[in-house]
Amino acid sequence: MSRVPSLNSPYLLGFDDIERALDRVSRNTSDGYPPYNIERLPKTETSPERLRITLAVAGFTLDQLEVTLEERQLVIRGRQVDDKERVFLHRGIAARQFQRTFLLAEGMQVQGADLTNGLLSVDLARPEPERVVQKINIIARD
């Protein structure tokens, strides 16, 4: 099956990366675990405007969580291992693994991650770009 490019306007030049990113996002299926929030935090005196991704990771310890940045993808993994020595009379909390992937825009930077009360928060920011105006000289060829 041939895919028709969605960004095929002659005025959109060099947007092939965006099209590939949209393909990756559309293929990324998830079971909804763990639940997460994304919020915008306002600019303060000490920090720029930023985004915060918060995942509910109750039951995971710091050494069972991993946050990596792989080619503009923020990957958050959680790995729990069943303790074979424990005997459960009822098992309602399963040890499970997860992986959440967020595709970041060009220039986004991970500022840090924090685990508090079962919530893993990752802060992202995009530094203000400098406004650059470049004059292009026109060469006359007669």
Backbone torsions as a table, in degrees:
resi	resn	phi	psi	omega
1	MET	NA	125.3	-179.1
2	SER	-86.0	137.4	-178.3
3	ARG	-98.5	130.8	178.0
4	VAL	-86.5	123.2	-178.8
5	PRO	-62.7	137.7	-179.0
6	SER	-86.5	-18.6	-179.1
7	LEU	-109.9	57.3	-173.6
8	ASN	-101.3	17.9	178.0
9	SER	-72.3	140.7	178.8
10	PRO	-67.6	-11.4	179.0
11	TYR	-89.8	-10.0	179.3
12	LEU	-102.8	94.6	-177.3
13	LEU	-104.1	133.0	176.7
14	GLY	79.1	22.5	-179.0
15	PHE	-99.8	22.4	180.0
16	ASP	-60.9	-37.0	179.9
17	ASP	-62.6	-38.0	179.6
18	ILE	-65.3	-40.9	179.4
19	GLU	-63.6	-41.3	177.3
20	ARG	-64.8	-38.6	178.8
21	ALA	-63.7	-41.6	177.9
22	LEU	-62.9	-37.6	176.2
23	ASP	-62.3	-44.9	-179.4
24	ARG	-63.0	-41.9	-179.3
25	VAL	-66.2	-40.4	-178.4
26	SER	-68.6	-26.2	178.6
27	ARG	-83.7	-17.8	-176.8
28	ASN	-73.7	102.2	178.0
29	THR	-100.9	147.5	-177.4
30	SER	-143.1	151.8	-179.6
31	ASP	-89.5	2.8	178.3
32	GLY	88.5	3.5	179.4
33	TYR	-113.7	134.5	-8.4
34	PRO	-81.0	156.9	177.3
35	PRO	-65.9	153.2	-177.8
36	TYR	-147.6	160.3	174.0
37	ASN	-122.3	152.4	169.6
38	ILE	-128.7	124.7	-178.7
39	GLU	-130.6	153.4	175.9
40	ARG	-98.4	126.5	179.1
41	LEU	-104.8	133.3	-176.0
42	PRO	-71.0	160.3	176.4
43	LYS	-65.6	138.0	175.4
44	THR	-121.8	-178.8	178.8
45	GLU	-64.4	-30.4	-175.3
46	THR	-104.1	-10.5	-177.8
47	SER	-145.4	150.5	178.8
48	PRO	-76.2	171.4	172.5
49	GLU	-58.5	140.0	-177.0
50	ARG	-147.3	167.9	174.4
51	LEU	-108.1	145.6	176.5
52	ARG	-126.4	123.2	173.3
53	ILE	-99.6	125.3	-179.8
54	THR	-121.8	122.7	179.1
55	LEU	-110.5	138.9	176.0
56	ALA	-84.0	104.2	-175.4
57	VAL	-122.3	41.2	179.8
58	ALA	-56.7	136.7	179.2
59	GLY	95.2	-13.3	177.8
60	PHE	-94.0	137.6	175.0
61	THR	-94.0	168.6	-178.6
62	LEU	-57.0	-39.8	-178.7
63	ASP	-76.7	-7.8	176.7
64	GLN	-96.1	-2.2	-179.0
65	LEU	-113.1	147.3	179.1
66	GLU	-143.5	131.7	177.2
67	VAL	-121.0	121.6	-179.8
68	THR	-132.3	159.2	175.3
69	LEU	-118.2	115.3	-176.4
70	GLU	-125.8	104.7	178.3
71	GLU	48.9	60.2	178.6
72	ARG	65.8	13.8	174.5
73	GLN	-112.6	124.3	173.5
74	LEU	-85.6	118.4	-177.5
75	VAL	-115.3	123.2	179.2
76	ILE	-116.4	121.9	-177.7
77	ARG	-121.7	144.9	173.7
78	GLY	-130.5	131.0	-179.0
79	ARG	-130.5	116.5	174.8
80	GLN	-113.9	146.9	179.8
81	VAL	-118.1	135.7	176.9
82	ASP	-64.2	133.5	175.1
83	ASP	-87.5	109.0	-175.4
84	LYS	-70.1	-18.0	-177.6
85	GLU	-81.9	-17.0	-177.9
86	ARG	-83.9	138.7	178.4
87	VAL	-113.4	117.9	-176.9
88	PHE	-99.5	134.4	170.7
89	LEU	-83.6	-30.7	173.6
90	HIS	-142.4	135.6	-179.3
91	ARG	-120.8	95.2	178.4
92	GLY	-104.5	-15.9	178.8
93	ILE	-112.1	106.3	-177.5
94	ALA	-87.7	144.7	171.0
95	ALA	-78.6	121.7	-178.5
96	ARG	-140.2	165.1	178.6
97	GLN	-110.1	157.1	175.3
98	PHE	-149.7	161.5	171.2
99	GLN	-145.6	124.5	175.8
100	ARG	-116.1	134.2	-179.2
101	THR	-124.3	131.7	177.6
102	PHE	-123.9	125.2	178.6
103	LEU	-84.9	123.5	-176.0
104	LEU	-98.5	144.5	176.7
105	ALA	-70.0	158.5	177.4
106	GLU	-56.0	131.9	177.8
107	GLY	91.8	-11.8	178.5
108	MET	-68.4	140.2	-179.7
109	GLN	-125.7	140.2	175.2
110	VAL	-83.8	121.2	-178.7
111	GLN	-88.0	-26.8	179.4
112	GLY	161.8	171.8	179.6
113	ALA	-133.6	149.4	-174.9
114	ASP	-143.3	134.5	176.7
115	LEU	-114.8	113.4	-179.0
116	THR	-139.0	126.0	175.6
117	ASN	51.6	41.1	177.2
118	GLY	80.1	8.3	178.0
119	LEU	-116.8	123.4	176.6
120	LEU	-97.5	119.6	179.5
121	SER	-113.2	134.6	176.9
122	VAL	-123.1	123.4	-179.5
123	ASP	-99.1	135.7	-179.9
124	LEU	-125.3	146.1	176.6
125	ALA	-144.2	153.1	173.5
126	ARG	-118.3	113.7	179.4
127	PRO	-60.3	146.1	178.2
128	GLU	-62.9	121.8	178.5
129	PRO	-73.7	148.7	174.9
130	GLU	-72.7	140.9	177.6
131	ARG	-84.9	114.4	-177.0
132	VAL	-116.6	126.4	174.1
133	VAL	-113.4	123.1	-177.9
134	GLN	-115.9	126.8	177.9
135	LYS	-88.5	129.1	179.2
136	ILE	-101.3	120.3	178.3
137	ASN	-73.2	139.6	178.1
138	ILE	-100.7	128.1	179.1
139	ILE	-98.4	128.0	176.6
140	ALA	-88.7	124.7	178.5
141	ARG	-122.0	107.9	-179.9
142	ASP	-112.6	NA	NA
